[in-house]
Amino acid sequence: MATIHRGASIVPSKTEIVTAWMPEQRWYHGKGHVPQLRRVGGFRFEDPDGEVGCETLLLADDAVSPAVVYQVPLTYRAAPLEGGEHALLGTMEHSVLGTRWVYDAPHDPVYVAGLVATILDSGVSDDAQASVGGNARATGSSTGRVAGGVSSSTVLTGEQSNTSVICRMTAAGGGPGEPIIVKVFRTLQDGENPDVIVQSALTGGGSDRVPMAVGHLAGAWDSPEDGTAQHGHLAFAQEFIPGVEDAWRVALVAAASGADFTARARDLGVVTAQIHADLAHALGTHPVTPEAREAVTASMRQRYAAAVALVPELASHAADVDRVVASVGAAGWPALQRIHGDYHLGQVLDVPERGWVALDFEGEPLRPLAERVQPDLTARDVAGMLRSFDYAAGSVGLSEAAVDATAWAADCRAAFLEGYASVAGPADTDATTLVRALELDKALYEVVYEARNRPSWLPIPLGAVERLTTEEGTP
């Protein structure tokens, strides 16, 4: 076990060095703020060679309200990590150990090895320093489907909210093993992460329509508000599928060239319905309550208000939106269940000899965890994929080639619905009403996103709002 030097002085402190580094990280929510960090938990992994300190800090940021809890794993080294310049937070002076180089730990192979070993062995981390509040331990849980150790690791770039590490494995017998990918959750919330729960349930049920779940790390920390214990998932390990493209890229090529994509879209509808059926079997269904109906209709009204605030000309659709929202309240609803929650072409991989494989079951990232873990309408996933086909067509229409893929998208949408119905059963009037309304809800969400981040793309969701509020019939 690594020696902990209690009472030693460190300059700058760990919190100070993280405070200077955190605002530049893509996963930091408090853009424009200087972090105000305090520790609410933490734990350590042991370096078998006793050379590298591996500590995870759980830090509450009071610069925003309510405070956000971040997971910040660090490694401390007596000499620079070769090739690790991009992950260096800085150096600090330890009164006993001298100069220590501090690294963002997912880029350090010693931390990755400790993380994976804790997950695969269903282990418990070493106690953290006595100054850390709350439960200072983290516990791994494994499916038992993978054994061995990490031979090398690489951090994926470009992620917005998490840090994912591709791990090439050595099998228990010494030869090369199947690679895995470990997602380290940077923002923590009290409760179970739907990505872990949903994907693990599908793996447990034998589904090959998602990457195989390998295991997870869970832990506890003090609530930033009142100090009570909070619990949640810290990391999730799953099968890594290398050398494949997502459905978004595959669909874009087809849309730009006008290639027939209906067979693939129909297959995707089949896979989507199979995932929904497997989730209903594994995690159960829930009866519809008046509160659930009110939550959905209230959310739709809030989406519309947010869109009008950014794009005032949408105010002319008020009566039509009210009509659509009213139709949701009046429609017959199926039982509620766990769903994907943020379903689009970018969330599906095209895997040779296996077909479509869905991933990232965390749900819509801007929604609170308490909402994302609630059972929902399967129509929300269907609507999300219909919008994604529309987006693929719209994006090639905005490209330099200015391809009109409107008919291509309509054919794909119809084929997707046909494939879904072949498993789930024919859609009745109520089902069609719900899909159409939730597609409008998604389009309003897209209006807000594009107005804030990518105004040149606003015509795509605005066109959908126009279509969905003025045309009758199927989605």
Helices and strands as residue ranges (DSSP letters): E 10-11, H 14-21, G 22-24, E 37-45, E 53-61, E 68-77, G 85-87, E 88-94, E 98-104, G 105-107, H 109-120, E 138-142, E 149-155, E 162-170, E 180-185, E 187-188, H 194-204, E 213-222, E 229-239, E 245-246, H 247-257, H 262-283, E 285-286, H 290-310, G 312-317, H 318-330, E 336-337, G 345-347, E 348-351, E 355-358, H 369-372, H 378-397, H 406-424, H 429-453, G 455-457, H 459-470
